[in-house]
Amino acid sequence: MLATHPLATFWATAIGKKVVMAVTGAIMVAFVLAHMLGNLKIFSGPNEINAYSRALRTVGQPELGYGDALWVVRIVLLTAVTLHIVAAVQLTRLSWNARPVAYQYRKNVETTWAAKTMRWGGLLLALFIVFHILHFSVVAVSFEHGQYRELHVYQNVVAGFSVWPVAAFYIIAMAALCLHLDHGIWSFLQTFGWSTPRNVVMLRAISRIIAIAIFAGFVSVPLGVMTGLVR
């Protein structure tokens, strides 16, 4: 019989999948924070955020080629998102198999909206990621012919969020992200044993504050466009 690799054995367990979800979730939270801070540069005007966009493509030069660092980040993110989704699906199946008969009452099982909407919110976020790539990277939706301008982030954001259904969907998706982060960050702290009866209230508050801050930062951009603050 062939020996099973320790990582495969670890992955096969529920705790292994939870650890993978926690680590990949932390990677995505770090990216989301950096992405939000970059987006907020739009309030400093077109020169600031357009220069920031160009600077990102020169990170690592001359050792790396133009835009290579961004591709490294994209590959890491794609790997993290894939592992996160697979682990989530498999954990759900393990839970269903362990509990084939649904609970009559779920009040004591999942007590927050963040927990209750975790799966559906994750599905919405997965759909949003696809849309967001099609919107601002592939430029396959929303923009009229010739409207999108390469490396002119300010102008592209204003044009993209001037279409109110797009801006509305973005805001709804960020609300789902807020709920997902609220529960996800808390779960991360629990998975690694950092939650104790003495600090549970503080850690829950920290999780919520981070989630709300990220939500506010992201939605401020489409709201700024829709209200004319950014134009």
Stockholm file with secondary structure:
# STOCKHOLM 1.0

chainA/1-231         MLATHPLATFWATAIGKKVVMAVTGAIMVAFVLAHMLGNLKIFSGPNEINAYSRALRTVGQPELGYGDALWVVRIVLLTAVTLHIVAAVQLTRLSWNARPVAYQYRKNVETTWAAKTMRWGGLLLALFIVFHILHFSVVAVSFEHGQYRELHVYQNVVAGFSVWPVAAFYIIAMAALCLHLDHGIWSFLQTFGWSTPRNVVMLRAISRIIAIAIFAGFVSVPLGVMTGLVR
#=GR chainA/1-231 SS CCCCCHHHHHHTSHHHHHHHHHHHHHHHHHHHHHHHHHHGGGGGCHHHHHHHHHHHTTTTTTTSCTTHHHHHHHHHHHHHHHHHHHHHHHHHHHHHHHCCSCCSCCTTTCCSHHHHTHHHHHHHHHHHHHHHIIIIISCCSSCCTTTCCTTCHHHHHHHHHTSHHHHHHHHHHHHHHHHHHHHHHHHHHHHTTCCCTTTHHHHHHHHHHHHHHHHHHHHHHHHHHHHTSCC
#=GC SS_cons         CCCCCHHHHHHTSHHHHHHHHHHHHHHHHHHHHHHHHHHGGGGGCHHHHHHHHHHHTTTTTTTSCTTHHHHHHHHHHHHHHHHHHHHHHHHHHHHHHHCCSCCSCCTTTCCSHHHHTHHHHHHHHHHHHHHHIIIIISCCSSCCTTTCCTTCHHHHHHHHHTSHHHHHHHHHHHHHHHHHHHHHHHHHHHHTTCCCTTTHHHHHHHHHHHHHHHHHHHHHHHHHHHHTSCC
//
